[in-house]
Amino acid sequence: MKDMRVFGLFLMLCLSMPAIAQDYTSYFTGDTTDVTVTVQKGTVLMGGASENDNAMRWFLERAGGGDVLVLRTSGEDGYNDYFFEDLGVEINSVETILCNNKDASFNPYVLRRVAEADALWFAGGDQWEYIDYWRDTPMEDAFNVLINEKQITIGGTSAGCAIMGQAYFSAENGTIISNTALHNPYHNLVQLGNDDFLNNPATTNLITDTHYDNPDRRGRQVTFLARLMTEYGTPFYGIGVEEYTAVCIDELNIAHVYGSYPGDDDFAYFLQVNCYSPSGPEVCADGDLLTWDRNDAAIKVIKMAGTNSGSGMVDLNDWKTASGADFTWENWWVENAVLKVTNEATEIDCTTPIAQPDDINTSLAINIERDVLHIYTDVLLQQYKIYTITGQLIQSGDIFNNSIQIKQLVNGTYLLATTDAQQNSNFIEFVK
């Protein structure tokens, strides 16, 4: 009997300890039986510090009583009891898998548990480890199956939130503060990725940032947007989330903001490039101070309060319709590396073309003949970009003999931007 008691004690100790392998550590709570449930798709962007309980209930409820998986590269099992017991939402199990190295992304057990997840949570930590461990591996493929085929809800906080957009700040060389980024948008610390990791329709053309109030991240996120627009020629969006605040995006692409307002100043920020033609930064180059003015309104921002009920809502189908909790429209712009903000702003309006007369060059003349745009000027032009009247880049390339083929353009009004050998930019409106 004594031997049996010893064996029983040994067995209990084994069951209470985390399962350990060389490349991962597993902490499990709940029923080990894989259950079949009905899930709902969604995305949760948590700004860091302590989680918002109501946002986390929203996250768990969408698992349909199934199995929740937490992934991290540091820390332990802090989410297990919190998700399984503390929030009052019935789920089958919570498993935290600590990825100890990149090999975990190839481990059959880890990949199976990811595939079986009914909700997936990325903990805080080091976002570069997440990118380095998971990008271009079977783990990345498993994530995208969950998002697009199984259509579960995924979410993350701090570093886990920072990797959620189509574009992301990788922090490969370490973090960066707003002042440093604004003073050189191509600083070695400004390492960005785009369209090479998570394929989530809810975060298309989006870059996220966290800890928006501590420390201030606004300036660096604007820098990220400037870089992305400069390099890819299309406007990106930004969502910045303060600590203790969460943005929950449902299956209809409606963003609900959770926090403790008005008791606490918990806000989320929804950033979009204004409709100016052109709309990109005036100066965004290696070693230069960022300037992105556009008539003191380069970026239009919805500042939305987060409440216990998530009553503050922003429709991400148009990035304009907002309702519920207290919110304001703000204009953000950058002058010589200084971010400026005014809350005396109106909502974005892209129905009326916004011209910038000071930027329109009258020394250029153009003529269109048989789908060729001929430019008449006394300087040799090298490159061009063609924008819609609302600022969308639709064509670019090199200029040969001051002529551009525009056969693919539909009839309409456009803005032509040209660059000469001295990198001087000129703009002229034309109609095809």
ABEGO torsion letter per residue (X at the ends): XAAAAAAAAAAAAAAABBBBBAABBBBBBEBABBBBBBBBBEBBBBAEEBBBAAAAAAAAAAAGGBBBBBBBABEBAAAAAAAAAAAGBBBABBBBBBBABAAAAABAAAAAAAAABABBBBBBEBAAAAAAAABGBAAAAAAAAAAAAAGBBBBBBEAAAAAABABBBAGAAEBBBAAAAAABAABAABBBBBGABBBBAAABGBBBBBGAAOBBAAAAAAAAAAAAAAAAGBBBBBBBBBBGBBBBBBAAGBBBBBBAOAABBBBBBBBBBBABOBABBABBBBGBBBBBAGGGAABBBBBBBBBAAGABBBBAAAGABBBEBBBBBBBBBBBGGBBBBBABBBBBBAABBBBBAAABBAABBBBBBGGBBBBBBABBBABBBBBBAAGBBABBEBBBGGBBBAAABBBEBBBBBBBBAAGBBBBBBBBX
